[in-house]
Amino acid sequence: MKGGALVRQSLVLVAASYSDLLGEIKSSFKSFHASEAAIANCIISNPYAAAQMNISQLADYSKTSVASVVRFSKAIGYKGYPEFRMALVSEVSRIGFRNTKISELDSGITIEDSIEEIIRKIALADSQAIQTTAERLDVSSFKKVVDVWDKSPIIGIFGLASSGHVAMDLQLKLNRQGKSAVAWRDAHTALTSISMLKTGDSLVAISHSGTTLDVVEVMQEFKKRGVKIILITNALRAPATALADIVLHTSARETTFRSGATSSRIAQLTVVDCLCVALAQRNWSGTKSALEESRAAVGSRSGAKVSAHEGMRAQPSTRTRGGNK
């Protein structure tokens, strides 16, 4: 079969270009329109067959249209179908080398899994979330966020549930760099603190789905005040993405038991760490000074110093015999 031979030849050429494309499609499924979902289902069910199809064949196979295939390709982050197809060819090649691991991620953790299998699957999913998130980050948008943070007098941060833990982590990292940042983990507290942020400040909203009502409402209210809105999300299309001035995308799969909570947090922390290091690099002199001050403050409460102090107090007296001289 000529088409199959062509694809197999292409696989060798693009195999080194790593991207968890099927994971991206599955993670973005809820944001697809009906025709895009139909195309996604066909690709997920038989990626090797889809990789061999031209745009008209995929449209017929999915019972959609050529225009729908183009829209799907752009929705998943590519300029058009040719670029998407090459990425799919690369994905098929990757699955060929790592078929067992990919199928494990697809099925998630089962009730029959041993402790060893649970550890291995979670480690695999988390490491893949980090790698694919790094690949998915748009460098231009990333730089814009660093620019905004650098100029913001105050940075507000908002996240709920597991994203709330990421918000607190980001606040700590920014505070240690000498940046004024405050994190909120519920909508009521964020909205009652709305007067803290003004034009020139920024708000970082963290939401895996981008659809949570509280997140959307908080973003809306701060945006009305002229606050620059930054969103960290897994969603390609969502109400929150439409509100944000800058969007940074994560890439985290959902599995049977974890529902994305753990892998999404790992992916969000990856974005946060990259941003904070980039900001520190830009203002290294000031950041270094701030970090040294924070280390000194924390060091004064070091357990090692307390132990040494107690050891000195516990030492016996060295007075000589015979009384005072």
RODO-2510 file (C-alpha; in nm, 4 decimals, decimal comma):
residues 325
     n   res          X          Y          Z
     1     m     0,0000     0,0000     0,0000
     2     k     0,1572     0,3252    -0,1167
     3     g    -0,0054     0,5403     0,1516
     4     g     0,1127     0,3061     0,4266
     5     a     0,4666     0,3014     0,2860
     6     l     0,4667     0,6795     0,2705
     7     v     0,3565     0,7088     0,6321
     8     r     0,6104     0,4520     0,7506
     9     q     0,8835     0,6469     0,5691
    10     s     0,7595     0,9691     0,7286
    11     l     0,7594     0,8067     1,0708
    12     v     1,1351     0,7667     1,0552
    13     l     1,1809     1,1321     0,9605
    14     v     0,9651     1,2856     1,2343
    15     a     0,9954     1,0304     1,5151
    16     a     1,2331     1,2557     1,7061
    17     s     0,9680     1,5312     1,7266
    18     y     0,8012     1,4350     2,0537
    19     s     0,4485     1,5510     2,1401
    20     d     0,1649     1,3807     2,3262
    21     l    -0,0875     1,4746     2,0600
    22     l    -0,3509     1,2146     2,1542
    23     g    -0,3284     1,3299     2,5129
    24     e    -0,3830     1,6881     2,3952
    25     i    -0,6910     1,5846     2,1990
    26     k    -0,8382     1,3930     2,4919
    27     s    -0,7673     1,6722     2,7392
    28     s    -0,9333     1,9261     2,5076
    29     f    -1,2345     1,7113     2,4182
    30     k    -1,4860     1,9098     2,6256
    31     s    -1,4032     2,2283     2,4367
    32     f    -1,4707     2,0819     2,0897
    33     h    -1,7791     2,1575     1,8826
    34     a    -1,9842     1,8608     1,7539
    35     s    -1,7974     1,8235     1,4235
    36     e    -1,4592     1,8616     1,5935
    37     a    -1,5564     1,5986     1,8503
    38     a    -1,6475     1,3600     1,5680
    39     i    -1,3048     1,4107     1,4088
    40     a    -1,1346     1,3684     1,7458
    41     n    -1,3169     1,0394     1,8076
    42     c    -1,2031     0,9019     1,4730
    43     i    -0,8417     0,9988     1,5367
    44     i    -0,8371     0,8594     1,8909
    45     s    -1,0031     0,5314     1,7878
    46     n    -0,7569     0,4653     1,5042
    47     p    -0,4664     0,7122     1,4962
    48     y    -0,2587     0,5046     1,2537
    49     a    -0,5383     0,5002     0,9948
    50     a    -0,6035     0,8723     1,0401
    51     a    -0,2337     0,9511     0,9910
    52     q    -0,2522     0,7964     0,6419
    53     m    -0,5472     1,0092     0,5294
    54     n    -0,5453     1,3341     0,3370
    55     i    -0,7844     1,6059     0,4454
    56     s    -1,0726     1,4898     0,2233
    57     q    -1,0384     1,1285     0,3389
    58     l    -1,0438     1,2299     0,7061
    59     a    -1,3501     1,4461     0,6431
    60     d    -1,5303     1,1509     0,4807
    61     y    -1,4093     0,9108     0,7512
    62     s    -1,5437     1,1351     1,0280
    63     k    -1,8602     1,2257     0,8319
    64     t    -1,7810     1,5949     0,8591
    65     s    -1,6325     1,8380     0,6043
    66     v    -1,2941     1,9648     0,4894
    67     a    -1,3668     2,2964     0,6595
    68     s    -1,4373     2,1119     0,9857
    69     v    -1,1039     1,9295     0,9637
    70     v    -0,9255     2,2621     0,9149
    71     r    -1,1093     2,4130     1,2139
    72     f    -1,0224     2,1086     1,4249
    73     s    -0,6542     2,1380     1,3323
    74     k    -0,6511     2,5043     1,4344
    75     a    -0,8491     2,4345     1,7526
    76     i    -0,5849     2,1871     1,8683
    77     g    -0,3131     2,4461     1,8065
    78     y    -0,1850     2,3946     1,4499
    79     k    -0,1812     2,6301     1,1512
    80     g    -0,3658     2,3824     0,9329
    81     y    -0,4176     2,0163     0,8492
    82     p    -0,0725     1,9476     0,6914
    83     e     0,1022     2,0554     1,0146
    84     f    -0,1448     1,8602     1,2264
    85     r    -0,1030     1,5477     1,0129
    86     m     0,2748     1,5560     1,0506
    87     a     0,2306     1,5802     1,4270
    88     l    -0,0085     1,2854     1,4154
    89     v     0,2434     1,0834     1,2136
    90     s     0,5000     1,1605     1,4831
    91     e     0,2541     1,0515     1,7502
    92     v     0,1878     0,7213     1,5728
    93     s     0,5605     0,6590     1,5649
    94     r     0,5903     0,7353     1,9369
    95     i     0,3057     0,4995     2,0188
    96     g     0,4836     0,2310     1,8216
    97     f     0,7822     0,2563     2,0573
    98     r     0,5841     0,3071     2,3797
    99     n     0,2534     0,1307     2,3175
   100     t     0,2246    -0,0312     2,6621
   101     k     0,2858     0,2894     2,8527
   102     i     0,0381     0,4873     2,6426
   103     s    -0,2354     0,2272     2,6883
   104     e    -0,1783     0,2357     3,0629
   105     l    -0,2345     0,6096     3,0677
   106     d    -0,5487     0,5702     2,8583
   107     s    -0,7012     0,3166     3,0962
   108     g    -0,5808     0,4919     3,4102
   109     i    -0,5448     0,3160     3,7427
   110     t    -0,7665     0,0105     3,7896
   111     i    -0,8865    -0,1680     4,1027
   112     e    -0,6668    -0,4659     4,0070
   113     d    -0,3428    -0,2646     3,9983
   114     s    -0,0724    -0,3522     4,2478
   115     i     0,1017    -0,0875     4,4604
   116     e     0,4005    -0,1083     4,2256
   117     e     0,1750    -0,0479     3,9220
   118     i     0,0045     0,2480     4,0895
   119     i     0,3407     0,4107     4,1643
   120     r     0,4664     0,3472     3,8110
   121     k     0,1508     0,4798     3,6413
   122     i     0,1327     0,7954     3,8512
   123     a     0,5015     0,8684     3,7968
   124     l     0,4535     0,8186     3,4227
   125     a     0,1458     1,0421     3,4057
   126     d     0,3063     1,3189     3,6100
   127     s     0,6324     1,3158     3,4142
   128     q     0,4342     1,3238     3,0900
   129     a     0,2249     1,6169     3,2176
   130     i     0,5456     1,8129     3,2806
   131     q     0,6965     1,7332     2,9415
   132     t     0,3844     1,8002     2,7344
   133     t     0,3098     2,1199     2,9270
   134     a     0,6575     2,2487     2,8440
   135     e     0,5932     2,1682     2,4789
   136     r     0,2531     2,3350     2,4827
   137     l     0,3671     2,6661     2,6342
   138     d     0,3578     2,9496     2,3845
   139     v     0,6866     3,1366     2,4193
   140     s     0,5409     3,4692     2,3049
   141     s     0,2606     3,4550     2,5631
   142     f     0,5093     3,3392     2,8272
   143     k     0,7292     3,6458     2,7667
   144     k     0,4258     3,8745     2,7875
   145     v     0,3402     3,7355     3,1317
   146     v     0,6939     3,7992     3,2561
   147     d     0,6714     4,1552     3,1185
   148     v     0,3395     4,2122     3,2970
   149     w     0,4678     4,0721     3,6276
   150     d     0,7812     4,2837     3,6052
   151     k     0,5730     4,6026     3,5764
   152     s     0,2892     4,5079     3,8164
   153     p     0,3051     4,6809     4,1565
   154     i     0,0794     4,4059     4,2955
   155     i     0,0070     4,0590     4,1573
   156     g    -0,3172     3,8941     4,2643
   157     i    -0,3543     3,5166     4,2333
   158     f    -0,6778     3,3161     4,2400
   159     g    -0,7347     2,9408     4,2371
   160     l    -0,9808     2,6917     4,3822
   161     a    -0,9287     2,3409     4,5263
   162     s    -0,6026     2,1913     4,3926
   163     s    -0,5411     2,5066     4,1883
   164     g    -0,5596     2,6970     4,5175
   165     h    -0,2486     2,5150     4,6379
   166     v    -0,0705     2,6293     4,3217
   167     a    -0,1888     2,9869     4,3893
   168     m    -0,0362     2,9774     4,7389
   169     d     0,2886     2,8354     4,6008
   170     l     0,3061     3,1145     4,3435
   171     q     0,2458     3,3787     4,6096
   172     l     0,5317     3,2396     4,8189
   173     k     0,7709     3,2322     4,5236
   174     l     0,6882     3,5901     4,4217
   175     n     0,7111     3,7179     4,7802
   176     r     1,0563     3,5613     4,8177
   177     q     1,1643     3,7560     4,5086
   178     g     1,0462     4,0795     4,6686
   179     k     0,7276     4,1074     4,4591
   180     s     0,4041     4,2139     4,6259
   181     a     0,1642     3,9246     4,5668
   182     v    -0,1506     3,8017     4,7391
   183     a    -0,3360     3,4740     4,6790
   184     w    -0,7039     3,3968     4,7342
   185     r    -0,8587     3,0502     4,7500
   186     d    -1,2285     3,1394     4,7520
   187     a    -1,4321     3,3839     4,5456
   188     h    -1,5815     3,5732     4,8404
   189     t    -1,2398     3,6622     4,9840
   190     a    -1,1102     3,7624     4,6413
   191     l    -1,4069     3,9860     4,5659
   192     t    -1,4023     4,1555     4,9066
   193     s    -1,0343     4,2329     4,8408
   194     i    -1,1010     4,3765     4,4963
   195     s    -0,9903     4,7279     4,5912
   196     m    -0,6354     4,5959     4,6408
   197     l    -0,5754     4,5760     4,2647
   198     k    -0,5935     4,8699     4,0265
   199     t    -0,4973     4,9537     3,6702
   200     g    -0,1370     4,8465     3,6219
   201     d    -0,1715     4,5486     3,8555
   202     s    -0,2319     4,1936     3,7344
   203     l    -0,4424     3,8938     3,8329
   204     v    -0,3324     3,5343     3,7706
   205     a    -0,6308     3,2985     3,7542
   206     i    -0,5508     2,9275     3,7728
   207     s    -0,8196     2,6873     3,6481
   208     h    -0,7770     2,3445     3,4910
   209     s    -1,1164     2,3492     3,3144
   210     g    -1,1544     2,7226     3,2593
   211     t    -1,5280     2,6831     3,3176
   212     t    -1,5653     2,7194     3,6965
   213     l    -1,8210     2,9928     3,7659
   214     d    -1,6327     3,1419     4,0629
   215     v    -1,3159     3,1757     3,8558
   216     v    -1,5010     3,3419     3,5685
   217     e    -1,6800     3,5880     3,7998
   218     v    -1,3600     3,6876     3,9796
   219     m    -1,1866     3,7440     3,6452
   220     q    -1,4789     3,9567     3,5234
   221     e    -1,4808     4,1811     3,8292
   222     f    -1,1052     4,2444     3,8293
   223     k    -1,1054     4,3030     3,4545
   224     k    -1,3618     4,5820     3,5028
   225     r    -1,1035     4,7607     3,7188
   226     g    -0,8473     4,7591     3,4389
   227     v    -0,6434     4,4774     3,5906
   228     k    -0,4450     4,2693     3,3419
   229     i    -0,5834     3,9124     3,3483
   230     i    -0,3525     3,6117     3,3067
   231     l    -0,4999     3,2606     3,2891
   232     i    -0,3234     2,9280     3,3430
   233     t    -0,5528     2,6536     3,2126
   234     n    -0,5740     2,3195     3,0376
   235     a    -0,8676     2,4338     2,8222
   236     l    -0,8289     2,5474     2,4636
   237     r    -1,1747     2,7049     2,4602
   238     a    -1,3626     2,8047     2,7741
   239     p    -1,5392     3,1082     2,9236
   240     a    -1,2238     3,1948     3,1176
   241     t    -1,0021     3,1924     2,8060
   242     a    -1,2311     3,4481     2,6407
   243     l    -1,1838     3,6850     2,9375
   244     a    -0,8079     3,6547     2,9762
   245     d    -0,5600     3,8993     2,8241
   246     i    -0,2903     3,6302     2,8191
   247     v    -0,3441     3,2530     2,8336
   248     l    -0,0812     2,9923     2,9205
   249     h    -0,1889     2,6348     2,8518
   250     t    -0,1018     2,3280     3,0547
   251     s    -0,1284     1,9695     2,9343
   252     a    -0,2575     1,7126     3,1825
   253     r    -0,4574     1,3961     3,1225
   254     e    -0,7395     1,2774     3,3410
   255     t    -0,7254     0,9189     3,4662
   256     t    -0,9837     0,6918     3,6245
   257     f    -0,9347     0,7797     3,9925
   258     r    -0,7526     1,1120     3,9873
   259     s    -0,9840     1,3161     3,7581
   260     g    -0,6954     1,5429     3,6582
   261     a    -0,6473     1,6914     4,0077
   262     t    -0,2946     1,5605     4,0651
   263     s    -0,1574     1,5814     3,7116
   264     s    -0,3155     1,9242     3,6593
   265     r    -0,1462     2,0542     3,9730
   266     i     0,1895     1,9166     3,8553
   267     a     0,1402     2,0849     3,5158
   268     q     0,0388     2,4170     3,6732
   269     l     0,3384     2,4103     3,9070
   270     t     0,5625     2,3559     3,6050
   271     v     0,4296     2,6757     3,4451
   272     v     0,4621     2,8669     3,7732
   273     d     0,8221     2,7527     3,8259
   274     c     0,9224     2,8502     3,4715
   275     l     0,7649     3,1953     3,5067
   276     c     0,9246     3,2649     3,8446
   277     v     1,2703     3,1633     3,7272
   278     a     1,2341     3,3806     3,4147
   279     l     1,1273     3,6751     3,6318
   280     a     1,4176     3,6158     3,8712
   281     q     1,6616     3,6057     3,5814
   282     r     1,5361     3,9391     3,4520
   283     n     1,5815     4,1117     3,7899
   284     w     1,8660     3,8979     3,9190
   285     s     2,0388     4,1618     4,1314
   286     g     1,7238     4,2549     4,3215
   287     t     1,6017     3,8962     4,3341
   288     k     1,9316     3,7712     4,4751
   289     s     1,9199     4,0324     4,7485
   290     a     1,5587     3,9438     4,8346
   291     l     1,6357     3,5710     4,8423
   292     e     1,9341     3,6262     5,0697
   293     e     1,7180     3,8267     5,3099
   294     s     1,4524     3,5555     5,3164
   295     r     1,7134     3,2834     5,3695
   296     a     1,8642     3,4799     5,6566
   297     a     1,5227     3,5253     5,8170
   298     v     1,4386     3,1572     5,7829
   299     g     1,7906     3,0581     5,8881
   300     s     1,7434     3,2285     6,2225
   301     r     1,4807     2,9633     6,2944
   302     s     1,6936     2,6725     6,1757
   303     g     1,6608     2,3506     6,3746
   304     a     2,0376     2,3008     6,3506
   305     k     2,1009     2,6361     6,5205
   306     v     1,8474     2,5595     6,7936
   307     s     2,0115     2,2221     6,8569
   308     a     2,3563     2,3817     6,8761
   309     h     2,2286     2,6458     7,1161
   310     e     2,0706     2,3844     7,3415
   311     g     2,3891     2,1783     7,3286
   312     m     2,5912     2,4756     7,4481
   313     r     2,3528     2,5289     7,7400
   314     a     2,3714     2,1610     7,8318
   315     q     2,7533     2,1578     7,8599
   316     p     2,8791     2,1082     8,2217
   317     s     3,0571     2,3869     8,4053
   318     t     3,4367     2,3976     8,3686
   319     r     3,5051     2,5476     8,7139
   320     t     3,8264     2,4197     8,8724
   321     r     3,8440     2,2462     9,2089
   322     g     3,9452     2,4328     9,5198
   323     g     3,6951     2,7106     9,4928
   324     n     3,7431     3,0541     9,3468
   325     k     4,0835     3,2025     9,3006
***
